[in-house]
Amino acid sequence: MAEVTDADFATEVIGADLPVLVEFTADWCPPCRQMAPVLSALAVEEADRFRVVQLNVDENPVTTNAYKVLSMPTFMVFRDGEPVRSMVGARPKRRLLEELADVV
């Protein structure tokens, strides 16, 4: 799964052709680690529909603050450069796909 930073967020997420699911994550966050295999699977299985990327909140405060992310993990879907859905907390893959169905 790709990682994005403050430096390449505009290119990789805002300017992306496909919708992008961004996980705002942190190394110290157990639910974030719990989501890693789920997101890795989605990145492969749904590669033709949307991209999945991670942004480390501790290393990238500009983007984290710009989108007012306060809890980890926060999932944000960007489509056509705009955030269209935001979800907080770990969830099973099936539920995550259900929540993404109308925005990707």
C-alpha positions as a Markdown table, in Angstrom:
| # | Residue | x | y | z |
|---|---|---|---|---|
| 1 | Met | 0.0 | 0.0 | 0.0 |
| 2 | Ala | 1.3 | 3.4 | -1.0 |
| 3 | Glu | 2.3 | 6.1 | 1.6 |
| 4 | Val | 1.7 | 9.7 | 0.9 |
| 5 | Thr | 3.2 | 12.8 | 2.6 |
| 6 | Asp | 2.5 | 16.5 | 3.0 |
| 7 | Ala | 4.9 | 17.0 | 0.0 |
| 8 | Asp | 3.1 | 14.7 | -2.5 |
| 9 | Phe | -0.5 | 14.7 | -1.1 |
| 10 | Ala | -1.7 | 17.2 | -3.8 |
| 11 | Thr | -0.2 | 15.1 | -6.6 |
| 12 | Glu | -1.1 | 11.6 | -5.3 |
| 13 | Val | -4.5 | 12.3 | -3.8 |
| 14 | Ile | -6.0 | 15.6 | -5.0 |
| 15 | Gly | -4.8 | 15.2 | -8.6 |
| 16 | Ala | -5.6 | 11.4 | -8.8 |
| 17 | Asp | -7.7 | 10.1 | -11.7 |
| 18 | Leu | -9.4 | 7.5 | -9.5 |
| 19 | Pro | -11.1 | 8.1 | -6.1 |
| 20 | Val | -8.5 | 7.7 | -3.3 |
| 21 | Leu | -9.1 | 6.2 | 0.1 |
| 22 | Val | -6.7 | 7.8 | 2.5 |
| 23 | Glu | -6.0 | 6.2 | 5.9 |
| 24 | Phe | -4.7 | 8.8 | 8.4 |
| 25 | Thr | -2.6 | 6.6 | 10.6 |
| 26 | Ala | 0.1 | 6.5 | 13.3 |
| 27 | Asp | 2.7 | 3.9 | 14.2 |
| 28 | Trp | 1.5 | 3.9 | 17.9 |
| 29 | Cys | -2.2 | 3.2 | 16.9 |
| 30 | Pro | -3.3 | -0.4 | 17.5 |
| 31 | Pro | -6.5 | -0.1 | 15.5 |
| 32 | Cys | -4.5 | 1.3 | 12.6 |
| 33 | Arg | -2.2 | -1.8 | 12.7 |
| 34 | Gln | -5.4 | -3.9 | 12.8 |
| 35 | Met | -6.6 | -2.2 | 9.6 |
| 36 | Ala | -3.3 | -2.8 | 7.7 |
| 37 | Pro | -4.2 | -6.3 | 6.2 |
| 38 | Val | -7.7 | -5.1 | 5.3 |
| 39 | Leu | -6.4 | -2.0 | 3.5 |
| 40 | Ser | -3.6 | -4.0 | 1.8 |
| 41 | Ala | -6.2 | -6.5 | 0.5 |
| 42 | Leu | -8.5 | -3.7 | -0.7 |
| 43 | Ala | -5.6 | -2.0 | -2.5 |
| 44 | Val | -5.1 | -5.1 | -4.6 |
| 45 | Glu | -8.7 | -6.2 | -5.0 |
| 46 | Glu | -10.2 | -2.8 | -5.8 |
| 47 | Ala | -7.2 | -1.3 | -7.8 |
| 48 | Asp | -9.4 | -0.7 | -10.9 |
| 49 | Arg | -12.0 | 1.2 | -8.8 |
| 50 | Phe | -10.0 | 3.3 | -6.3 |
| 51 | Arg | -6.5 | 3.7 | -4.8 |
| 52 | Val | -5.7 | 3.1 | -1.1 |
| 53 | Val | -2.9 | 5.2 | 0.5 |
| 54 | Gln | -1.7 | 5.9 | 4.1 |
| 55 | Leu | -0.6 | 9.2 | 5.6 |
| 56 | Asn | 1.3 | 9.1 | 8.9 |
| 57 | Val | -0.2 | 11.9 | 11.0 |
| 58 | Asp | 2.9 | 12.3 | 13.1 |
| 59 | Glu | 5.2 | 12.9 | 10.1 |
| 60 | Asn | 2.7 | 14.9 | 8.1 |
| 61 | Pro | 1.1 | 17.6 | 10.3 |
| 62 | Val | 0.2 | 20.0 | 7.5 |
| 63 | Thr | -2.2 | 17.6 | 5.7 |
| 64 | Thr | -3.5 | 16.2 | 9.0 |
| 65 | Asn | -4.4 | 19.6 | 10.3 |
| 66 | Ala | -5.8 | 20.8 | 7.0 |
| 67 | Tyr | -8.4 | 18.1 | 7.1 |
| 68 | Lys | -9.0 | 18.4 | 10.9 |
| 69 | Val | -8.1 | 14.8 | 11.6 |
| 70 | Leu | -8.2 | 14.2 | 15.4 |
| 71 | Ser | -8.6 | 10.4 | 15.8 |
| 72 | Met | -6.8 | 7.5 | 14.3 |
| 73 | Pro | -7.6 | 5.7 | 12.1 |
| 74 | Thr | -9.5 | 8.2 | 10.1 |
| 75 | Phe | -10.5 | 7.2 | 6.6 |
| 76 | Met | -11.2 | 9.9 | 4.0 |
| 77 | Val | -12.3 | 9.3 | 0.4 |
| 78 | Phe | -11.3 | 11.9 | -2.1 |
| 79 | Arg | -12.9 | 12.1 | -5.5 |
| 80 | Asp | -12.1 | 14.7 | -8.1 |
| 81 | Gly | -9.8 | 16.4 | -5.5 |
| 82 | Glu | -12.5 | 16.8 | -2.9 |
| 83 | Pro | -13.1 | 14.9 | 0.3 |
| 84 | Val | -16.5 | 13.1 | -0.1 |
| 85 | Arg | -16.6 | 10.8 | 2.9 |
| 86 | Ser | -15.0 | 10.6 | 6.3 |
| 87 | Met | -15.1 | 7.6 | 8.7 |
| 88 | Val | -13.3 | 7.2 | 12.0 |
| 89 | Gly | -12.3 | 3.9 | 13.6 |
| 90 | Ala | -11.4 | 0.4 | 12.6 |
| 91 | Arg | -14.0 | -1.7 | 10.8 |
| 92 | Pro | -14.3 | -5.0 | 9.1 |
| 93 | Lys | -13.6 | -5.1 | 5.3 |
| 94 | Arg | -17.2 | -5.8 | 4.4 |
| 95 | Arg | -18.5 | -2.8 | 6.4 |
| 96 | Leu | -15.8 | -0.6 | 4.9 |
| 97 | Leu | -16.8 | -1.6 | 1.4 |
| 98 | Glu | -20.4 | -1.0 | 2.2 |
| 99 | Glu | -19.6 | 2.5 | 3.4 |
| 100 | Leu | -17.5 | 3.2 | 0.3 |
| 101 | Ala | -20.1 | 1.8 | -2.2 |
| 102 | Asp | -21.8 | 5.1 | -3.0 |
| 103 | Val | -18.6 | 7.2 | -3.3 |
| 104 | Val | -16.2 | 5.1 | -5.4 |
